[in-house]
């Protein structure tokens, strides 16, 4: 997953939604804002029931900001991304008419879907082979 800055001036034909917290919070220590950052995120399956996240952030962080604050912000961001992905997956499986499910069925998306499916199938095959050979992720 690659996250890049989205600026309205670069996409005049697209109406960016308001920040999700804009209607709830004003001001504070971390006021709602859209970060101008470049973030690369790898979501890696670790087992049949767990994933790992690795990310790289290209953003100048003020020297005065404590490391714990940066870690907290990044962890919350990753948690928000995972929650949104989980919510979308559930919506796709329970509502075939959802926008994401429709996209997955679109013929133009099929090369991407096939590429992803091959990755998932290979992972599941490795997991099946490990479990049928007596290996366990519980150890």
Backbone as a printed PyTorch tensor [residue, N CA C, xyz], in Angstrom:
tensor([[[  0.8520,  -1.1450,   0.0000],
         [  0.0000,   0.0000,   0.0000],
         [  0.9060,   1.2170,   0.0000]],

        [[  0.6740,   2.1270,  -0.9080],
         [  1.4660,   3.3520,  -0.9750],
         [  0.5350,   4.5300,  -0.7250]],

        [[  0.8590,   5.3200,   0.2680],
         [  0.0580,   6.4920,   0.6060],
         [  0.8420,   7.7160,   0.1740]],

        [[  0.2300,   8.5270,  -0.6390],
         [  0.8720,   9.7360,  -1.1290],
         [ -0.0230,  10.9330,  -0.8200]],

        [[  0.5620,  12.1150,  -0.7090],
         [ -0.2550,  13.3020,  -0.4260],
         [ -1.3030,  13.5230,  -1.5230]],

        [[ -2.4730,  13.9270,  -1.0960],
         [ -3.5560,  14.2550,  -2.0280],
         [ -3.8780,  15.7280,  -1.8360]],

        [[ -3.5700,  16.5190,  -2.8360],
         [ -3.8250,  17.9540,  -2.7560],
         [ -4.9270,  18.3140,  -3.7480]],

        [[ -5.9260,  19.0690,  -3.3130],
         [ -7.0210,  19.4460,  -4.2070],
         [ -6.5620,  20.1380,  -5.4830]],

        [[ -5.4960,  20.9360,  -5.4080],
         [ -5.0360,  21.6410,  -6.6120],
         [ -4.5090,  20.6850,  -7.6740]],

        [[ -4.0550,  19.5000,  -7.2610],
         [ -3.5420,  18.5170,  -8.2070],
         [ -4.6470,  17.6620,  -8.8050]],

        [[ -5.8210,  17.6900,  -8.1810],
         [ -6.9480,  16.8770,  -8.6520],
         [ -8.2260,  17.7160,  -8.6390]],

        [[ -8.3130,  18.7280,  -9.5020],
         [ -9.4710,  19.6300,  -9.4380],
         [-10.8100,  18.9320,  -9.7020]],

        [[-10.7820,  17.8070, -10.3840],
         [-12.0280,  17.0980, -10.6950],
         [-12.5040,  16.1960,  -9.5560]],

        [[-11.7060,  16.0810,  -8.4860],
         [-12.0400,  15.1990,  -7.3730],
         [-12.3560,  16.0350,  -6.1360]],

        [[-13.4730,  15.7260,  -5.4910],
         [-13.8180,  16.3930,  -4.2390],
         [-13.3240,  15.5120,  -3.0940]],

        [[-12.2630,  15.9490,  -2.4090],
         [-11.7420,  15.1810,  -1.2810],
         [-12.7260,  15.2800,  -0.1210]],

        [[-12.9730,  14.1590,   0.5550],
         [-13.8790,  14.2160,   1.7120],
         [-13.2310,  15.0020,   2.8410]],

        [[-14.0440,  15.5580,   3.7310],
         [-13.4500,  16.2690,   4.8670],
         [-12.7280,  15.2880,   5.7720]],

        [[-11.8030,  15.7980,   6.5460],
         [-11.0960,  14.9610,   7.5050],
         [-12.1300,  14.3140,   8.4190]],

        [[-12.0030,  13.0180,   8.7210],
         [-13.0200,  12.3270,   9.5340],
         [-13.2670,  12.9740,  10.8920]],

        [[-12.2510,  13.5800,  11.4840],
         [-12.4160,  14.1830,  12.8080],
         [-12.7740,  15.6610,  12.7580]],

        [[-12.8700,  16.2200,  11.5700],
         [-13.1040,  17.6530,  11.4430],
         [-14.4130,  18.0850,  12.1020]],

        [[-15.4180,  17.2450,  12.0530],
         [-16.7060,  17.6160,  12.6330],
         [-16.7450,  17.3540,  14.1280]],

        [[-15.8070,  16.5600,  14.6520],
         [-15.8300,  16.1920,  16.0640],
         [-14.9120,  17.0410,  16.9240]],

        [[-13.7110,  17.3440,  16.4100],
         [-12.6910,  18.0020,  17.2260],
         [-12.2370,  19.2940,  16.5790]],

        [[-11.9620,  20.2420,  17.3950],
         [-11.3480,  21.4870,  16.9280],
         [-10.1600,  21.7620,  17.8400]],

        [[ -9.0520,  22.1680,  17.2780],
         [ -7.8900,  22.5340,  18.0900],
         [ -7.2900,  21.3400,  18.8010]],

        [[ -6.7920,  21.5640,  20.0040],
         [ -6.1860,  20.4970,  20.7830],
         [ -4.7200,  20.3250,  20.4500]],

        [[ -4.1130,  19.3420,  21.0880],
         [ -2.7000,  19.0740,  20.8750],
         [ -2.4250,  18.6590,  19.4350]],

        [[ -3.2660,  17.7730,  18.9030],
         [ -3.1180,  17.3250,  17.5210],
         [ -4.4200,  17.6290,  16.7760]],

        [[ -4.5780,  18.8370,  16.2590],
         [ -5.8230,  19.1660,  15.5550],
         [ -5.9630,  18.3450,  14.2870]],

        [[ -7.2060,  18.1340,  13.8250],
         [ -7.4030,  17.3450,  12.6080],
         [ -6.7030,  17.9970,  11.4240]],

        [[ -5.9710,  17.2090,  10.7060],
         [ -5.2780,  17.7010,   9.5240],
         [ -4.9710,  16.5200,   8.6120]],

        [[ -4.7030,  16.8210,   7.3920],
         [ -4.2560,  15.7830,   6.4610],
         [ -2.7420,  15.9080,   6.3620]],

        [[ -2.0560,  14.8310,   6.6370],
         [ -0.5940,  14.8600,   6.6050],
         [ -0.1000,  14.8990,   5.1710]],

        [[  0.9280,  15.6580,   4.9430],
         [  1.5900,  15.6590,   3.6450],
         [  2.7940,  14.7460,   3.8100]],

        [[  2.5360,  13.4440,   3.7120],
         [  3.5790,  12.4500,   3.9570],
         [  3.5400,  11.3900,   2.8760]],

        [[  4.6530,  10.7120,   2.7320],
         [  4.7390,   9.5540,   1.8480],
         [  4.9370,   8.3510,   2.7610]],

        [[  3.9970,   7.4160,   2.6920],
         [  4.0400,   6.2480,   3.5630],
         [  3.9080,   4.9910,   2.7080]],

        [[  4.8270,   4.0710,   2.8760],
         [  4.7500,   2.7610,   2.2210],
         [  4.4630,   1.7410,   3.3090]],

        [[  3.4100,   0.9600,   3.1130],
         [  2.9770,   0.0010,   4.1300],
         [  2.9430,  -1.3980,   3.5180]],

        [[  3.5530,  -2.3400,   4.2070],
         [  3.4990,  -3.7390,   3.8100],
         [  2.6250,  -4.4670,   4.8230]],

        [[  1.5500,  -5.0700,   4.3500],
         [  0.6920,  -5.8920,   5.1980],
         [  1.0530,  -7.3310,   4.8680]],

        [[  1.6300,  -8.0230,   5.8430],
         [  2.1760,  -9.3580,   5.5960],
         [  1.4410, -10.4050,   6.4280]],

        [[  0.8390, -11.4030,   5.7810],
         [  0.1970, -12.4740,   6.5540],
         [  1.2480, -13.2490,   7.3420]],

        [[  0.9820, -13.4700,   8.6140],
         [  1.9000, -14.2270,   9.4580],
         [  1.3650, -15.6270,   9.7460]],

        [[  0.0700, -15.7370,   9.8100],
         [ -0.5810, -17.0270,  10.0270],
         [ -2.0040, -16.8960,   9.4980]],

        [[ -2.7930, -17.9320,   9.6950],
         [ -4.1720, -17.8830,   9.2270],
         [ -4.9920, -16.8280,   9.9530]],

        [[ -4.5130, -16.3720,  11.1090],
         [ -5.3040, -15.4130,  11.8860],
         [ -4.5330, -14.1660,  12.3050]],

        [[ -3.3630, -13.9160,  11.7140],
         [ -2.6190, -12.7220,  12.1130],
         [ -1.8440, -12.1380,  10.9340]],

        [[ -1.6170, -10.8450,  11.0100],
         [ -0.8290, -10.1420,  10.0020],
         [  0.1750,  -9.2540,  10.7080]],

        [[  1.2040,  -8.8760,   9.9760],
         [  2.1750,  -7.9210,  10.4760],
         [  2.1770,  -6.7020,   9.5710]],

        [[  2.4530,  -5.5680,  10.1410],
         [  2.5530,  -4.3330,   9.3730],
         [  3.9860,  -3.8270,   9.4640]],

        [[  4.5340,  -3.4700,   8.3260],
         [  5.8230,  -2.7990,   8.2810],
         [  5.5910,  -1.5310,   7.4780]],

        [[  6.1740,  -0.4400,   7.9090],
         [  5.9520,   0.7890,   7.1660],
         [  7.2020,   1.6440,   7.1430]],

        [[  7.2410,   2.4630,   6.1190],
         [  8.3240,   3.4190,   5.9530],
         [  7.6690,   4.7740,   5.7590]],

        [[  8.1260,   5.7420,   6.4930],
         [  7.5380,   7.0700,   6.4670],
         [  8.5710,   8.0720,   5.9980]],

        [[  8.2390,   8.8340,   4.9770],
         [  9.1100,   9.9080,   4.5100],
         [  8.4460,  11.2270,   4.8740]],

        [[  8.7230,  11.6760,   6.0580],
         [  8.1080,  12.8970,   6.5710],
         [  9.0690,  13.5200,   7.5570]],

        [[  9.3000,  14.7990,   7.4290],
         [ 10.1490,  15.4740,   8.4150],
         [  9.3560,  15.6060,   9.7040]],

        [[  9.9290,  15.1010,  10.7630],
         [  9.2750,  15.1440,  12.0740],
         [ 10.0420,  16.1510,  12.9180]],

        [[  9.3330,  17.0880,  13.5360],
         [ 10.0300,  18.0920,  14.3460],
         [ 10.8920,  17.4420,  15.4280]],

        [[ 12.0780,  17.9750,  15.6210],
         [ 13.0160,  17.4370,  16.6060],
         [ 12.4560,  17.4830,  18.0220]],

        [[ 11.5950,  18.4510,  18.3080],
         [ 11.0650,  18.6070,  19.6600],
         [  9.9870,  17.5770,  19.9930]],

        [[  9.4460,  16.9020,  18.9730],
         [  8.3730,  15.9380,  19.2130],
         [  8.9670,  14.6640,  19.8140]],

        [[  8.5180,  14.2570,  21.0000],
         [  9.0990,  13.0580,  21.6310],
         [  8.8280,  11.7920,  20.8140]],

        [[  9.7650,  10.8720,  20.8950],
         [  9.6550,   9.6060,  20.1460],
         [  8.3680,   8.8650,  20.4920]],

        [[  7.9660,   8.8700,  21.7760],
         [  6.7470,   8.1690,  22.1740],
         [  5.5250,   8.7560,  21.4750]],

        [[  5.5320,  10.0800,  21.2430],
         [  4.3970,  10.7120,  20.5660],
         [  4.3460,  10.2780,  19.0960]],

        [[  5.5160,  10.2360,  18.4620],
         [  5.5840,   9.7880,  17.0650],
         [  5.0980,   8.3410,  16.9650]],

        [[  5.5850,   7.4740,  17.8660],
         [  5.1690,   6.0680,  17.8620],
         [  3.6620,   5.9450,  18.0670]],

        [[  3.1240,   6.7230,  18.9830],
         [  1.6890,   6.6800,  19.2610],
         [  0.8760,   7.0830,  18.0320]],

        [[  1.3020,   8.1510,  17.3780],
         [  0.6000,   8.6230,  16.1760],
         [  0.6610,   7.5710,  15.0760]],

        [[  1.8420,   6.9890,  14.8590],
         [  1.9980,   5.9830,  13.8080],
         [  1.2020,   4.7160,  14.1210]],

        [[  1.2460,   4.2710,  15.3690],
         [  0.4860,   3.0700,  15.7410],
         [ -1.0020,   3.2990,  15.5690]],

        [[ -1.5010,   4.4680,  15.9500],
         [ -2.9170,   4.7760,  15.7760],
         [ -3.2790,   4.8010,  14.2910]],

        [[ -2.3960,   5.3660,  13.4800],
         [ -2.6380,   5.4060,  12.0380],
         [ -2.7280,   4.0100,  11.4390]],

        [[ -1.8020,   3.1300,  11.8060],
         [ -1.8180,   1.7530,  11.3110],
         [ -3.0720,   1.0340,  11.8010]],

        [[ -3.4420,   1.2440,  13.0650],
         [ -4.6670,   0.6220,  13.6010],
         [ -5.8950,   1.1030,  12.8320]],

        [[ -5.9250,   2.3860,  12.4890],
         [ -7.0520,   2.9110,  11.7140],
         [ -7.1120,   2.2900,  10.3220]],

        [[ -5.9470,   2.1310,   9.6960],
         [ -5.9060,   1.5080,   8.3660],
         [ -6.4000,   0.0680,   8.4460]],

        [[ -5.9110,  -0.7000,   9.4330],
         [ -6.3270,  -2.0980,   9.5690],
         [ -7.8260,  -2.1880,   9.8410]],

        [[ -8.3460,  -1.3340,  10.7000],
         [ -9.7800,  -1.3480,  11.0110],
         [-10.6080,  -1.0460,   9.7690]],

        [[-10.1730,  -0.0700,   8.9830],
         [-10.8960,   0.2600,   7.7500],
         [-10.8370,  -0.8980,   6.7520]],

        [[ -9.6760,  -1.5630,   6.6520],
         [ -9.5580,  -2.7190,   5.7550],
         [-10.4820,  -3.8440,   6.2070]],

        [[-10.5100,  -4.0900,   7.5030],
         [-11.3630,  -5.1440,   8.0520],
         [-12.8400,  -4.8310,   7.8000]],

        [[-13.2500,  -3.5960,   8.0510],
         [-14.6290,  -3.1730,   7.8300],
         [-15.0140,  -3.3340,   6.3480]],

        [[-14.1020,  -2.9590,   5.4590],
         [-14.3580,  -3.0720,   4.0270],
         [-14.4940,  -4.5350,   3.6090]],

        [[-13.6270,  -5.4050,   4.1300],
         [-13.6990,  -6.8330,   3.7920],
         [-15.0220,  -7.4370,   4.2540]],

        [[-15.4510,  -7.0880,   5.4510],
         [-16.7350,  -7.5930,   5.9530],
         [-17.8750,  -7.0720,   5.0860]],

        [[-17.8330,  -5.7950,   4.7290],
         [-18.8860,  -5.2230,   3.8790],
         [-18.9180,  -5.9020,   2.5130]],

        [[-17.7560,  -6.1920,   1.9580],
         [-17.7010,  -6.8490,   0.6490],
         [-18.3010,  -8.2430,   0.7140]],

        [[-18.0250,  -8.9710,   1.7970],
         [-18.5290, -10.3470,   1.8860],
         [-20.0110, -10.3900,   2.2280]],

        [[-20.5170,  -9.3600,   2.9030],
         [-21.9270,  -9.3900,   3.2960],
         [-22.8290,  -8.6040,   2.3480]],

        [[-22.2590,  -7.7400,   1.5030],
         [-23.0740,  -6.9340,   0.5930],
         [-22.4590,  -6.9540,  -0.8070]],

        [[-22.9080,  -7.8680,  -1.6560],
         [-22.3450,  -7.9590,  -3.0110],
         [-22.5540,  -6.6850,  -3.8340]],

        [[-23.4640,  -5.8120,  -3.3960],
         [-23.7120,  -4.5780,  -4.1350],
         [-22.8150,  -3.4320,  -3.6710]],

        [[-21.9500,  -3.6840,  -2.6720],
         [-21.0900,  -2.6050,  -2.1710],
         [-20.1410,  -2.1330,  -3.2790]],

        [[-19.6810,  -0.9060,  -3.1290],
         [-18.7950,  -0.3190,  -4.1510],
         [-17.5150,  -1.1270,  -4.3170]],

        [[-16.9390,  -1.6200,  -3.2140],
         [-15.7050,  -2.4000,  -3.3070],
         [-15.9550,  -3.7620,  -3.9570]],

        [[-17.0760,  -4.3890,  -3.6250],
         [-17.3960,  -5.6810,  -4.2470],
         [-17.6210,  -5.4950,  -5.7470]],

        [[-18.2750,  -4.4110,  -6.1300],
         [-18.4880,  -4.1310,  -7.5570],
         [-17.1550,  -3.9190,  -8.2630]],

        [[-16.2410,  -3.2000,  -7.6170],
         [-14.9130,  -2.9940,  -8.2000],
         [-14.1980,  -4.3260,  -8.3960]],

        [[-14.2970,  -5.2150,  -7.4140],
         [-13.6270,  -6.5150,  -7.5020],
         [-14.1680,  -7.3460,  -8.6680]],

        [[-15.4130,  -7.1210,  -9.0480],
         [-16.0010,  -7.8570, -10.1800],
         [-15.7390,  -7.1870, -11.5330]],

        [[-15.2920,  -5.9460, -11.5300],
         [-15.0680,  -5.1930, -12.7610],
         [-13.9710,  -5.8690, -13.5850]],

        [[-14.2160,  -6.1150, -14.8670],
         [-13.1980,  -6.7690, -15.7050],
         [-11.8540,  -6.0180, -15.7330]],

        [[-11.8840,  -4.7090, -15.6100],
         [-10.6340,  -3.9430, -15.6280],
         [ -9.7860,  -4.2300, -14.3890]],

        [[-10.4230,  -4.7010, -13.3260],
         [ -9.7060,  -4.9880, -12.0830],
         [ -9.1670,  -6.4150, -12.0500]],

        [[ -9.5740,  -7.2470, -12.9660],
         [ -9.2180,  -8.6620, -12.9180],
         [ -7.7190,  -8.9470, -12.9130]],

        [[ -6.8880,  -8.2390, -13.6820],
         [ -5.4430,  -8.5140, -13.5830],
         [ -4.9190,  -8.2950, -12.1500]],

        [[ -5.3750,  -7.2410, -11.4940],
         [ -4.9670,  -6.9830, -10.1170],
         [ -5.5220,  -8.0570,  -9.1930]],

        [[ -6.7900,  -8.4000,  -9.3680],
         [ -7.4180,  -9.4260,  -8.5260],
         [ -6.6990, -10.7610,  -8.6880]],

        [[ -6.3510, -11.1120,  -9.9080],
         [ -5.6470, -12.3780, -10.1480],
         [ -4.2630, -12.3680,  -9.5060]],

        [[ -3.5580, -11.2400,  -9.5780],
         [ -2.2450, -11.1200,  -8.9670],
         [ -2.3600, -11.2900,  -7.4570]],

        [[ -3.3330, -10.5990,  -6.8390],
         [ -3.5370, -10.7300,  -5.3960],
         [ -3.9440, -12.1530,  -5.0180]],

        [[ -4.8490, -12.7410,  -5.8050],
         [ -5.3230, -14.0980,  -5.5190],
         [ -4.1650, -15.0880,  -5.5460]],

        [[ -3.2400, -14.9230,  -6.4870],
         [ -2.0790, -15.8170,  -6.5660],
         [ -1.2170, -15.6840,  -5.3020]],

        [[ -1.0640, -14.4690,  -4.8100],
         [ -0.2880, -14.2540,  -3.5810],
         [ -0.9680, -14.9360,  -2.3940]],

        [[ -2.2770, -14.7440,  -2.2630],
         [ -3.0090, -15.3590,  -1.1570],
         [ -3.0090, -16.8800,  -1.2710]],

        [[ -3.2240, -17.3880,  -2.4840],
         [ -3.2410, -18.8400,  -2.6770],
         [ -1.8950, -19.4630,  -2.3080]],

        [[ -0.7920, -18.7900,  -2.6930],
         [  0.5410, -19.3050,  -2.3630],
         [  0.7440, -19.3050,  -0.8440]],

        [[  0.3230, -18.2580,  -0.1750],
         [  0.4460, -18.2000,   1.2790],
         [ -0.3740, -19.3030,   1.9380]],

        [[ -1.6220, -19.4590,   1.5060],
         [ -2.4810, -20.4850,   2.1020],
         [ -1.9400, -21.8890,   1.8390]],

        [[ -1.3620, -22.1170,   0.6570],
         [ -0.7660, -23.4230,   0.3540],
         [  0.4260, -23.7060,   1.2760]],

        [[  1.2640, -22.6850,   1.5130],
         [  2.4030, -22.8580,   2.4300],
         [  1.9170, -23.1610,   3.8400]],

        [[  0.8780, -22.4560,   4.2740],
         [  0.3310, -22.6880,   5.6090],
         [ -0.2460, -24.0940,   5.7190]],

        [[ -0.9490, -24.5160,   4.6950],
         [ -1.5360, -25.8610,   4.7010],
         [ -0.4330, -26.9210,   4.7630]],

        [[  0.6220, -26.7140,   3.9670],
         [  1.7430, -27.6690,   3.9640],
         [  2.4210, -27.7080,   5.3310]],

        [[  2.6120, -26.5590,   5.9550],
         [  3.2380, -26.5190,   7.2790],
         [  2.3990, -27.2700,   8.2980]],

        [[  1.0930, -27.0600,   8.2690],
         [  0.2160, -27.6990,   9.2550],
         [  0.0630, -29.1940,   8.9970]],

        [[  0.0830, -29.5950,   7.7390],
         [ -0.0380, -31.0250,   7.4630],
         [  1.2690, -31.7650,   7.7180]],

        [[  2.3800, -31.0470,   7.8650],
         [  3.6760, -31.6590,   8.2070],
         [  3.9400, -31.6230,   9.7000]],

        [[  2.9250, -31.2450,  10.4720],
         [  3.0780, -31.2570,  11.9130],
         [  3.6060, -29.9880,  12.5330]],

        [[  3.8540, -28.9580,  11.7200],
         [  4.3060, -27.6780,  12.2730],
         [  3.1050, -26.9070,  12.7780]],

        [[  3.3480, -26.1080,  13.7700],
         [  2.2720, -25.3000,  14.3300],
         [  2.7380, -23.8870,  14.5510]],

        [[  1.8570, -22.9060,  14.3480],
         [  2.1830, -21.5210,  14.6270],
         [  2.0780, -21.2270,  16.1090]],

        [[  1.6050, -22.1680,  16.8930],
         [  1.4080, -21.9640,  18.3290],
         [  2.7140, -22.0220,  19.0980]],

        [[  3.7450, -22.6330,  18.5280],
         [  5.0230, -22.7980,  19.2470],
         [  5.7480, -21.4970,  19.4360]]])
